[in-house]
Amino acid sequence: YGRHGVQPLKLVQQSEDDTRVGMEYNTLKGGVFDGQLQFTMHQQPNGDVVVKANIFIPKRGRKLSKKLATQLITSTSDSIVRSIRTETNQKIARQMQGARYKSKAKSRASERRAFRFEKEKELEDMAEDRRRRRQRQNPNSGSYRPSNRRQQSP
């Protein structure tokens, strides 16, 4: 009928270094074929992701037609590339969100500091203005000093 079910695979080995990631899958019982799939992914300097895929089928194992093997490898490779792109975009979005939050918090803090500074400056100006008004109303207010005799207790 040209229809194939799900091929159960088991992750046998996964290796990771700075620029490359490799995965090996073995087929499990109840699948369409017997064998092993190897995928190696690495990122090129221009940002493209390259996926290399190999399929190994033992001599006495159930074999796949070339057309089906090509379809399997192509669809799995495309799925891996889509997953890598999705994870990368999510990571970038999280980093951007964190950076936006930090910048927003930083700007809020600087606004608060500026607001407090302005309020304090207004209060100081008001106090200075009050002093000036009092002196205008009582011109002798700044120069009057009680003598020592008046300050002594009776």
N, C-alpha and C positions, 0 to 999 in steps of 0.2 A: 504493500500500500504506500510505500514511501514515507511512512510515519515511524518515528523512533521515540522511545520514551526517555525518561531521565537517566542519564548515565551517572551512577554513584561514583564519586571520587573521594580519595582520602589523601590529605596533605601529609606527605612523608618527610619532606625536608624544606626548610625555609632558611635562606641565608641573606644577610644584609650587610652592606658596607656603605661607605660614604656616597658612592654614585650608583651602585647597582643593587638590585633586589632579585633574588632567584627563588623559584618555588618549583617543587616536584610533586606531582600527584600520581597515585596509583589507582587503577580501576578496581572496583569492588565487585563481588559476586552479584549477579542479577542484571548486569549492564549489557550493552550492545556489543562491546568488544573488550578484549584483554590488552593491557599495555600500560604505558607510563607517559605522562605529559610533563614537559619541562617548559617553564616560562622564565625568561630573563628580561628584566626591565632596567633601562638606564636612561638618564636624561642627558641630552646633548647640550653643548654650551649655549645654543640659541634658544633653549627652553623646550624643545620638542621631546616627547617621550617615545622611546623606541622599545618595542616589545618583540623579543625573539621567541619563537615557539618551536618545540621539537616534539614529535610523537614517536614512541618506540613501541613496537608490537612484537612479542616473542614469536618464534618460528611456528610453534604448535598452538598458538593462541587464536582466538576468534579475531578475524581481520575486518577492517573497514574498507569500503570502496574509496577510491581516491577522492571522488566528489564529496562524499560525506566527511572524510577526514579533513579536506580543505575547508568545508563549511564549519566543522567543529572548531578547528584552529582559528579561523577568521573571526567567528562570532565570540569565542572566548577571549581572543586578543582585544577585540573591540570593547568588550565588557570590562576588561582590565584597564584599558586606557580611559574609559568613561569614569570608572571608579577612582582612578588616580586624579583625574581632572576635578571630580567632585570633591574629593578630600582636600586637594590643593586650594580650591576656591573657598571651601569652608574654613580652612586654616587662615587664609588671607583675610576673609571676612571677620573672623574672630580677632585677628591682630588689629585690623582697622577699627573695629568696634572698641577694643581696648584703648587704642590711641585716641579715638574720639572722646571716650569717657575721661581719659587723663587730661586732655586739653580742655574739656568742658569744666572739669573740677578745678583745674588750674586757673581758668578765666574767672570762675565763680569766686574762688578764694581771693584773687587780686581785686575783683569788684568789691567784695566785702571789706578788704583792707582799705581801699580807696574811700568807701562810704564811711567807715569808722573814722578815718583821718579827717574827712570833710566835717563830720559831726563834731569831732573834738576841736577842730579849728573854729567852727561856728560858736561853740561854747566859750572858747578862749576870747574870741572877738566880742561876744556879748558881755563877758565879765569885764573886759577892758573898757568897753563902751559904758557900762554901769559906773565904773570908777571915774571915768571922765565926766559923766553927767553929775555925779555927786560933788565932784570938785568944782564944777561950774555953779552948782547951787550954793555951795558953801566955800567961798574962796579961801577961808582960813583953815580949811580942814587938813591940809597937808602939813602945815607948819606948826600947829599946836602940839606942844609936848608938855605934859604935866611935870612940875618940879619934883625934886626928891622928897620934899617935905609932904607934899600931898599924897605921895604913894605910901608913906609909912602908916602902919596900923595904929589906931588910937590907944 
